[in-house]
Amino acid sequence: MLDQTNDFKWKIFKNGIRCFAIVNIDVLPNLSGQNEIKEYYSGKGFFSQGYIEEVPEVGYQSWKLAAIKGLEFAFSLVETNWTVQINKIGGRALIDTNPTVAGYTIMMAFLDKIGFHLDIKQIDIFEDFVLKSWSKPYKELIPDFLNLTYAEYK
């Protein structure tokens, strides 16, 4: 059973754009000298409009890839090595959540767990980057948090 008290939620509403995601991760020091990401998804995906979708074992590849990108960037900010187990990514596809939102939320959850805090200027830069990921017409974009660019998901 998933410990929901371990959930990390991120949301913003700015310039008419709404973003939201909820993630659940476990973080442990990794003494082997490398970072490790383990993925354990057990959600049901989309089941009804207006409800939070949780990433299932199969599917939602763009959200999963963006989560890994978010963690890889976060790992680059710290000098110690970590094992991160992703238990849940939730959101509402095409409404509040896209891959960049999922990746940023995972990144912030990890940094919160290890007690690493971005300064307000860095947060503003990343939040603007996340907001710009909502393109029209909608494209599924994979974030590069290091270079603040996107690649179209294929």
C-alpha positions in Angstrom: 0.0 0.0 0.0 1.3 3.4 -1.0 2.0 5.9 1.9 0.1 8.9 0.7 1.7 11.0 3.5 4.8 10.7 1.3 3.0 12.6 -1.6 4.5 15.8 -2.9 2.2 18.2 -4.7 3.2 21.1 -6.9 0.8 23.6 -8.5 0.8 27.0 -10.0 -1.6 29.3 -11.7 0.0 32.2 -13.6 -0.8 34.1 -16.7 -3.9 32.0 -17.2 -2.0 28.8 -17.2 -2.6 26.1 -14.6 -0.2 23.4 -13.8 -0.5 20.6 -11.2 1.1 17.2 -10.4 1.4 14.9 -7.5 4.3 12.5 -7.0 5.4 10.0 -4.5 9.1 9.0 -4.2 11.4 7.3 -1.7 14.9 8.6 -1.5 17.9 6.8 0.0 21.7 7.5 0.0 23.5 5.4 -2.6 26.9 4.3 -1.3 27.9 2.6 -4.6 29.1 5.9 -6.0 26.3 6.3 -8.6 22.8 7.6 -8.8 20.0 5.1 -9.4 16.3 5.5 -10.4 13.8 2.8 -9.8 10.3 3.0 -11.3 7.3 1.3 -9.7 4.2 2.6 -11.3 0.8 1.0 -10.4 -1.7 3.7 -11.4 -4.7 3.1 -13.6 -4.2 5.9 -16.0 -7.2 7.8 -17.3 -10.5 6.5 -16.1 -12.9 9.5 -16.0 -12.7 13.1 -16.9 -11.8 15.4 -14.0 -10.1 12.8 -11.9 -6.4 12.6 -11.3 -4.7 10.1 -13.6 -1.9 8.0 -12.0 0.8 6.7 -14.3 0.3 2.9 -14.9 3.1 0.4 -15.4 2.5 0.5 -19.2 1.9 3.8 -21.0 2.5 7.5 -20.2 6.1 7.1 -21.5 6.5 10.9 -22.0 5.7 11.6 -18.3 8.1 8.8 -17.2 10.9 10.1 -19.5 10.4 13.6 -18.2 10.5 12.4 -14.6 13.9 10.8 -15.3 15.1 14.0 -16.9 14.0 16.0 -13.8 15.9 13.6 -11.5 19.0 13.6 -13.7 19.1 17.3 -13.5 18.6 17.3 -9.8 21.4 14.8 -9.4 23.7 17.3 -11.2 23.1 19.9 -8.4 24.4 17.7 -5.5 27.6 16.0 -4.8 26.2 12.9 -3.1 24.7 9.9 -4.8 21.1 8.8 -4.3 18.7 6.0 -5.1 15.2 7.3 -6.0 12.2 5.1 -6.2 9.4 6.6 -8.1 6.1 5.2 -6.8 3.6 7.5 -8.3 3.1 10.4 -10.8 -0.4 11.8 -11.0 -2.0 14.7 -12.8 -4.6 15.5 -15.4 -3.3 15.1 -18.9 -3.8 18.0 -21.3 -5.5 20.1 -18.6 -2.9 20.7 -15.8 -0.2 18.1 -16.4 2.2 17.5 -19.2 5.7 15.9 -19.3 7.5 19.1 -18.2 5.1 19.5 -15.2 5.7 15.9 -14.2 9.5 16.2 -14.5 9.6 19.5 -12.6 7.5 18.1 -9.8 9.7 15.0 -9.4 12.8 17.2 -9.4 11.3 19.4 -6.7 10.1 16.4 -4.6 13.6 15.0 -4.7 15.3 18.3 -3.7 12.8 18.7 -0.9 13.5 15.2 0.4 17.2 15.8 0.6 16.9 19.3 2.0 18.3 21.1 -1.0 16.6 24.4 -1.8 16.7 26.4 -5.0 16.8 30.2 -4.6 13.8 32.2 -5.6 15.4 33.3 -8.9 16.1 29.7 -9.9 12.5 28.8 -9.0 11.2 31.7 -11.1 13.3 30.5 -14.1 12.1 26.9 -13.8 8.5 27.9 -13.3 8.6 30.1 -16.4 10.1 27.2 -18.3 7.3 24.9 -17.1 4.7 27.4 -18.1 6.2 27.8 -21.6 5.8 24.0 -22.1 2.1 24.5 -22.8 2.4 25.2 -26.5 -0.5 25.7 -28.9 -1.3 23.6 -30.8 -0.5 21.1 -28.0 2.8 19.2 -28.5 4.1 16.6 -26.1 7.5 18.1 -25.1 10.3 16.4 -23.1 12.2 18.9 -21.0 15.9 19.5 -20.8 16.2 21.2 -17.5 19.9 21.9 -17.9 19.6 23.9 -21.1 16.0 25.0 -20.6 14.9 23.5 -23.9 12.4 21.0 -25.1 12.5 18.1 -27.5 9.3 16.9 -29.1 8.3 13.5 -27.9 8.1 10.8 -30.6 
